[in-house]
Amino acid sequence: MRKITFVCLALLLFIFSVSAQDSLYISRNGQLLLTASGASHFAALPLRCAEKEWPYKTGITFSDSSLLTAPQNYHPAFFGCFDWHSSVHGHWMLARLLRTFPSLKEGAAIRELFNKHFTEKNMQQEILIFKNKENKGFERTYGWAWLLQLEDELLQWNDVDAKRWAAAVQPLATTLSQLTVSYLDKLVYPIRVGEHSNLAFGLSMMYDYALHQNDTSLSNAIQKAALRFYAKDENCPFSWEPGGNDFLSPCLEEADLMRKVLPAAQYINWLKKFMPQLFDPNFTIAPGKVNDRTDGKLIHLDGLNLSRAWCLKGIAAVTKNKHILQLANEHLNAALPQVASGNYEGEHWLASFAVYALMGK
């Protein structure tokens, strides 16, 4: 009997050990944290599509027949993963994972990919689209924000290869920073939608780069725009969310941006007017529901759950509100199992959102 009991106990310990080792994330002090196994799991997704040319959705305007060619010819670095912005944030995710987990088993493949894509020649070709007058708004501001996040990640990485890659990407980052400053100077109204052009999302992402890299022209422009557009907002109509195709929350993205540009005490006062329901301990937010993960628009709601999570985590950190953190974790738990659904409609981009939700700023 003792022998059988010992064998059963040993088996249970082995199963627990394997299960813990293979967990994609763990809970610690109320936070869900990515594990090395999770990093490897997520890294496989953009590696699988970074050089997958088709299917491809272009967002460019064809000014003449010179662009009637394979996207790789005008996007030599970011031509995979279905569209330009998904390719960019897939590269960001790989950089973030390898920087955080230096022993990542996919490390050699990531370095090989970056050595191929992050070259001065490729970036100069990438810049040409943004200098074309018909395409000066290409990927504004969503793709621009992810490109600056990528460059920020490379610049903060103490790695010989990363320094070389950052130097190659910098001209494109500088171009997009300058375009953003010029754009914000002309923009009269904010863009409050649940998809790519949401202004608060773009400004929030770009503000990180601007502060970390001392890009004062960009940080000043973003702060000025945020205060101009959002400082007097009250009672955001959160009950109207989500829209059927949303992967961003207009209310929460605005709240996420303002926590970065306002001092903490001032931010909390602003937030109590903007989203007072967040301070109600009984307030709930139902995660977005997806009925068809083969539909590229409907699967946006999985991304919404992840972006809501990172916004709520940021808000919880400033307000010290455990209930808001619980809402964030509920959204993470709803979305994380759906990242690798087996459908390319989600797999070409959702892993980046998952990693940002688990490891974001």
C-alpha positions in Angstrom: 0.0 0.0 0.0 2.8 2.4 0.9 4.6 1.6 -2.4 1.4 2.3 -4.4 0.9 5.5 -2.4 4.4 6.6 -3.1 4.1 5.8 -6.8 0.9 7.8 -7.1 2.4 10.7 -5.3 5.4 10.7 -7.5 3.2 10.5 -10.6 1.1 13.5 -9.3 4.3 15.5 -8.7 5.5 14.7 -12.2 2.3 15.7 -13.8 2.2 19.0 -11.8 5.8 19.7 -12.7 5.2 19.2 -16.4 2.0 21.2 -16.2 3.7 24.1 -14.4 6.6 23.9 -16.8 4.3 24.1 -19.8 2.1 26.9 -18.5 2.0 29.8 -20.8 1.5 32.2 -17.9 1.4 32.1 -14.1 -0.4 34.2 -11.5 1.8 36.1 -9.0 0.6 38.9 -6.6 -2.6 39.2 -8.6 -0.8 39.6 -11.9 -0.7 37.2 -14.8 2.9 36.8 -16.0 4.3 35.3 -19.2 6.5 32.2 -18.8 9.4 31.0 -20.9 7.1 28.3 -22.3 4.5 31.0 -23.1 7.2 33.1 -24.8 8.2 30.2 -27.0 4.6 29.5 -27.8 3.8 33.0 -28.9 7.1 33.5 -30.7 6.2 30.7 -33.1 3.2 32.6 -34.5 5.0 35.6 -36.1 7.9 33.5 -37.1 5.5 31.4 -39.1 4.1 34.3 -41.0 6.9 36.9 -41.1 7.9 35.8 -44.6 4.5 34.5 -45.7 3.6 36.8 -48.6 0.0 35.7 -49.2 -2.7 36.3 -48.4 -1.9 40.0 -48.2 -4.0 43.1 -47.6 -2.4 46.3 -48.8 -3.4 49.7 -47.5 -1.5 51.8 -50.1 -2.9 54.1 -52.7 -1.6 53.2 -56.2 -0.5 56.5 -57.6 0.9 54.9 -60.8 1.7 51.4 -62.1 5.1 51.3 -60.4 3.4 49.9 -57.3 1.6 47.1 -59.2 4.1 44.6 -57.9 4.5 42.2 -55.0 4.3 43.9 -51.6 7.7 42.6 -50.8 9.2 45.0 -53.4 8.0 48.1 -51.5 7.8 46.6 -48.0 11.0 44.5 -48.0 11.1 44.4 -44.2 7.4 44.2 -43.3 5.7 42.2 -46.1 4.5 39.2 -44.2 1.7 38.4 -41.7 -1.2 39.6 -43.9 -0.6 43.4 -43.6 2.1 46.0 -42.8 1.1 46.8 -39.2 0.7 43.1 -38.2 4.2 42.5 -39.6 5.6 45.4 -37.6 4.1 44.4 -34.3 5.0 40.8 -34.9 8.7 42.0 -35.1 8.2 44.1 -32.0 6.9 41.0 -30.1 9.9 38.9 -31.2 12.3 41.6 -30.0 10.4 41.9 -26.7 10.4 38.2 -26.1 14.1 37.6 -27.0 15.2 40.6 -24.9 13.2 39.3 -21.9 14.0 35.6 -22.4 17.6 35.5 -23.8 17.6 31.7 -23.9 14.5 31.5 -26.0 14.8 28.5 -28.2 13.6 30.5 -31.2 16.4 33.0 -30.6 18.5 31.9 -33.5 15.6 32.1 -35.9 14.6 35.6 -34.6 18.2 36.9 -35.1 18.3 35.4 -38.6 15.0 37.1 -39.5 16.1 40.5 -38.1 19.5 40.3 -39.8 17.6 39.8 -43.1 14.9 42.4 -42.5 16.5 45.2 -40.5 19.0 46.6 -43.0 19.6 50.2 -44.1 18.6 49.3 -47.7 15.3 47.8 -46.6 14.4 50.7 -44.4 15.2 53.3 -47.1 12.8 51.4 -49.4 10.1 51.3 -46.6 10.4 55.1 -46.2 9.6 55.7 -49.8 5.9 54.9 -49.3 5.6 57.6 -46.7 7.2 60.1 -48.9 4.7 59.5 -51.7 2.1 62.3 -51.5 -0.8 59.8 -52.0 0.5 57.6 -49.1 1.6 60.1 -46.5 -1.2 58.8 -44.3 -0.4 55.1 -44.9 -0.8 53.2 -41.6 -1.5 56.5 -39.6 -1.4 56.2 -36.7 -1.7 52.5 -35.8 1.2 51.2 -37.8 3.3 54.3 -36.9 2.8 53.6 -33.2 3.9 50.0 -33.5 7.0 50.9 -35.5 8.0 53.4 -32.8 7.4 50.7 -30.2 9.7 48.4 -32.1 12.4 50.9 -32.3 12.0 51.7 -28.6 12.4 48.0 -27.8 15.6 47.7 -29.9 17.1 50.9 -28.5 16.6 49.7 -24.9 18.1 46.3 -25.6 21.7 45.9 -24.5 22.7 43.6 -27.3 25.3 44.0 -30.0 22.9 42.9 -32.8 20.0 45.0 -31.4 22.2 48.1 -31.6 22.8 47.4 -35.3 19.2 46.7 -36.0 18.1 49.9 -34.2 20.5 51.9 -36.3 18.9 50.5 -39.4 15.3 51.1 -38.3 16.0 54.7 -36.9 15.5 56.6 -40.2 12.0 55.1 -40.5 11.2 55.9 -36.9 12.4 59.4 -37.3 10.3 59.9 -40.4 7.2 58.7 -38.6 7.9 60.8 -35.6 8.2 63.9 -37.8 5.0 63.0 -39.7 3.1 62.6 -36.4 4.2 66.0 -35.2 3.0 67.6 -38.4 -0.2 65.6 -38.4 -1.2 66.6 -34.9 -0.6 70.2 -35.7 -3.3 70.0 -38.3 -5.7 67.7 -36.7 -8.9 69.5 -35.5 -10.9 66.6 -33.9 -9.9 63.4 -32.2 -10.6 60.0 -33.8 -12.8 57.9 -31.4 -13.2 54.5 -33.0 -12.6 50.9 -32.0 -10.2 50.1 -34.9 -6.8 51.1 -36.3 -7.3 54.8 -36.6 -8.1 55.3 -32.9 -6.0 58.4 -32.0 -5.6 57.7 -28.3 -4.1 54.3 -28.9 -1.6 55.6 -31.4 -0.6 58.5 -29.2 -0.2 56.3 -26.1 2.1 53.9 -27.9 4.2 56.7 -29.4 4.4 58.6 -26.2 6.4 55.7 -24.7 9.0 56.0 -27.5 9.1 59.8 -27.2 9.8 59.8 -23.5 12.3 56.9 -23.5 14.3 58.3 -26.5 14.1 62.0 -25.5 12.1 62.9 -28.6 10.8 66.1 -27.1 9.2 67.4 -30.3 7.0 64.3 -30.4 6.3 64.0 -26.6 5.3 67.7 -26.5 3.1 67.4 -29.5 1.4 64.3 -28.0 0.9 65.9 -24.6 -0.5 69.0 -26.2 -2.9 67.0 -28.4 -4.0 64.8 -25.5 -4.9 67.8 -23.3 -6.6 69.6 -26.2 -8.8 66.7 -27.2 -9.4 64.8 -23.9 -8.8 66.9 -20.8 -12.5 68.1 -20.5 -14.1 64.8 -21.4 -16.6 63.4 -18.9 -18.9 60.3 -18.7 -17.5 58.3 -21.6 -20.4 56.3 -23.1 -18.8 52.9 -22.2 -22.2 51.2 -22.4 -22.1 51.7 -26.2 -19.1 49.4 -26.4 -18.1 47.2 -28.0 -18.8 47.7 -31.6 -19.0 44.5 -33.7 -15.6 44.9 -35.2 -13.8 46.6 -32.3 -10.3 45.5 -31.1 -9.8 48.7 -29.2 -12.0 50.4 -26.6 -12.4 54.1 -27.3 -13.1 54.9 -23.6 -10.3 52.8 -22.2 -7.7 53.8 -24.8 -8.3 57.4 -23.9 -8.0 56.6 -20.2 -4.7 54.7 -20.9 -3.3 57.7 -22.7 -4.3 60.2 -20.1 -2.6 58.2 -17.3 0.7 58.8 -19.1 0.3 62.5 -19.7 -1.2 63.6 -16.4 0.3 63.5 -12.9 -1.2 60.6 -10.8 -3.4 62.7 -8.5 -4.7 64.8 -11.4 -5.3 61.7 -13.5 -7.4 60.1 -10.8 -9.6 63.2 -10.5 -10.0 63.2 -14.3 -10.8 59.5 -14.4 -13.5 59.8 -11.8 -15.3 62.2 -14.1 -14.5 60.3 -17.3 -15.3 56.8 -16.2 -16.8 57.0 -12.7 -18.1 53.4 -12.9 -14.6 52.1 -12.6 -14.6 53.0 -9.0 -17.7 51.0 -8.2 -16.6 47.7 -6.7 -19.7 46.0 -8.2 -19.0 47.2 -11.8 -18.5 44.4 -14.3 -17.3 44.3 -17.9 -18.3 41.3 -19.9 -15.5 40.2 -22.3 -16.2 40.5 -26.0 -17.7 37.4 -27.6 -16.6 35.9 -30.9 -18.9 33.5 -32.8 -16.7 32.9 -35.8 -12.9 32.9 -35.6 -12.5 32.4 -39.4 -14.0 35.9 -39.9 -11.2 38.5 -39.9 -13.4 41.2 -38.5 -15.3 39.3 -35.9 -12.1 37.9 -34.4 -11.2 41.5 -33.6 -13.1 41.0 -30.4 -10.4 38.6 -29.1 -8.0 41.5 -29.6 -10.4 43.8 -27.8 -10.3 41.6 -24.7 -6.5 41.8 -24.7 -6.3 45.6 -25.3 -8.9 46.2 -22.6 -6.7 44.1 -20.3 -3.6 46.2 -20.8 -5.6 49.5 -20.4 -7.2 48.2 -17.2 -3.9 47.0 -15.8 -2.4 50.5 -16.4 -5.4 52.1 -14.7 -5.2 49.7 -11.8 -1.5 50.5 -11.3 -2.2 54.2 -10.9 -5.4 54.0 -8.9 -4.2 51.1 -6.7 -7.6 49.5 -7.4 -7.6 45.7 -7.1 -11.1 45.4 -8.6 -9.9 47.0 -11.9 -7.0 44.6 -11.9 -9.5 41.7 -11.5 -11.4 43.0 -14.5 -8.2 43.0 -16.5 -7.4 39.4 -15.5 -10.9 38.3 -16.5 -10.3 39.7 -20.0 -6.9 38.0 -20.2 -8.3 34.6 -19.1 -11.1 35.0 -21.8 -8.6 35.9 -24.6 -5.4 34.0 -24.0 -6.7 30.6 -24.9 -7.9 32.0 -28.3 -4.6 33.4 -29.5 -3.5 30.2 -31.3 -6.9 29.2 -32.6 -5.7 27.6 -35.8 -7.2 30.3 -37.9 -4.8 32.7 -39.7 -7.3 35.5 -39.3 -6.3 35.8 -35.7 -2.9 34.0 -35.5 -1.2 36.6 -37.7 -1.6 39.3 -35.1 -3.2 38.3 -31.7 0.1 37.0 -30.2 1.5 40.5 -30.2 -1.6 41.8 -28.3 -1.2 38.9 -25.8 2.4 39.7 -25.2 1.7 43.4 -24.8 -1.1 42.6 -22.4 1.1 40.4 -20.3 4.3 42.4 -20.6 3.4 45.9 -21.7 4.3 49.2 -20.3 
